[in-house]
Amino acid sequence: MRNFKRVIFALVALLVVLATVVFVLENQQPVALVFLGWSAPQLSIAVPVIIALLIGMLIGPALSWLMVLRRKGRRQNRPV
């Protein structure tokens, strides 16, 4: 069963990588972004989208980790 889970995980990871590569190859149009007065150089439209994806992949687990720590803190401070 453990090997089956590893194979499924590897297939899902491979599909995500493949979808990302296809997205990058299909979106080669240059775009210039402006945010709060800061302007980025013209890059392929896939670059800002991939950067946003990576930032989201970092923020999501970090927030869930903070929630777990908060719950553990509440359990320890609870009167018995």
Secondary structure, 3 states (H helix, E strand, C coil): CHHHHHHHHHHHHHHHHHHHHHHHHHCCCEECCEECCEECCCEECHHHHHHHHHHHHHHHHHHHHHHHHHHHHHHHHCCC
